[in-house]
Amino acid sequence: MKIGILGTGGMAAALGGAWTAAGHDVVIGGRSRERAQRTAELVSAAGHGSLAAAARHGDVTLLAVPAADASQLVGSLAGDLAGRTVIDCTNAVVPTDEGLMLATGGATSVARQLAAAAPDAYVVKAFNLCHVSTWTLRPSTFENVPLAVPYCADHSAAAAATETLISSIGCTPAPCGGLARAAYLEATAALAIGLWWAGGQPRAAFPASAQV
Ligand SMILES: NC(=O)c1ccc[n+]([C@@H]2O[C@H](COP(=O)([O-])OP(=O)(O)OC[C@H]3O[C@@H](n4cnc5c(N)ncnc54)[C@H](OP(=O)(O)O)[C@@H]3O)[C@@H](O)[C@H]2O)c1
């Protein structure tokens, strides 16, 4: 599959590397050509270029920039992203006196804001729950169980493309409904990250049912 990645940082490298190793055709796009080239070389991606070039390359585009910048960026690339699947892995978390909170307030989601910014793109929420290091594991298996990757999508073709990308790196797709439920994925990440930061173990809070 042709994948464009917007961003040249940790998530771009980790998922870009996993998808390249799985045989996908990945182009890394950044606002700095130099950083895009460096990340592309790091993960042996097929190419690199501007953000717009990466957006135009992908049947699927991974958005791997800070949540605070995501809507403006996607809006500026709306024409390039029309008709394409846009996977949003962002987490709009902000530390406050009350703990880690969502900049969205939780009633809406970054994913829905992106869908409004680029109405002809097919936005999917996925890959936001796990730490960046997870995507460098080969395979992503924990206690002999492949990692489940929850996602939310409104469009069947975008959901199918996302499932292909999840499966191709040895993980299990976990469909969680439409984009209206993306706020729950974002809130789950905020809760889990808050627990990690407090020294807790969020994975210990989701054991298999004793009845299974
Ligand atoms: N790190 C994790 O464990 C993790 C896990 C799940 C989800 N996420 C989410 O994934 C996203 C990326 O995280 P990351 O860890 O990869 O961050 P990162 O390493 O800091 O990389 C961020 C990337 O975004 C680019 N960027 C920043 N502002 C931009 C703008 N206005 N326009 C275009 N590009 C811009 C940066 O480019 P420059 O180099 O030019 O500044 C950089 O390439 C974030 O939304 C984060 O919440 C992260």
The ligand as a Gaussian input file, in Angstrom:
#p B3LYP/6-31G(d) Opt

LIG

0 1
 N        5.388000       9.491000      21.352000
 C        4.448000       8.607000      21.661000
 O        4.676000       7.659000      22.461000
 C        3.085000       8.719000      21.019000
 C        2.189000       7.641000      21.142000
 C        0.931000       7.744000      20.555000
 C        0.576000       8.893000      19.879000
 N        1.459000       9.932000      19.783000
 C        1.036000      11.133000      19.055000
 O        1.702000      11.142000      17.798000
 C        1.952000      12.480000      17.382000
 C        3.438000      12.603000      17.039000
 O        4.171000      12.274000      18.192000
 P        5.755000      12.058000      18.111000
 O        6.126000      11.369000      19.365000
 O        6.132000      11.489000      16.812000
 O        6.248000      13.576000      18.182000
 P        7.675000      14.176000      17.757000
 O        8.718000      13.136000      17.797000
 O        7.843000      15.400000      18.593000
 O        7.459000      14.620000      16.228000
 C        6.539000      15.599000      15.910000
 C        6.617000      15.900000      14.427000
 O        5.598000      16.869000      14.128000
 C        6.186000      17.894000      13.328000
 N        5.453000      19.139000      13.499000
 C        5.299000      19.849000      14.637000
 N        4.513000      20.916000      14.400000
 C        4.197000      20.876000      13.086000
 C        3.431000      21.721000      12.230000
 N        2.799000      22.818000      12.690000
 N        3.325000      21.371000      10.932000
 C        3.946000      20.284000      10.450000
 N        4.685000      19.440000      11.204000
 C        4.801000      19.750000      12.503000
 C        7.617000      17.992000      13.817000
 O        8.368000      18.608000      12.810000
 P        9.640000      19.514000      13.120000
 O       10.766000      18.539000      13.324000
 O        9.751000      20.341000      11.899000
 O        9.346000      20.305000      14.369000
 C        7.958000      16.510000      13.981000
 O        8.307000      15.950000      12.747000
 C        1.526000      13.390000      18.536000
 O        0.242000      13.907000      18.273000
 C        1.438000      12.436000      19.734000
 O        0.464000      12.834000      20.681000
 C        2.713000       9.863000      20.322000

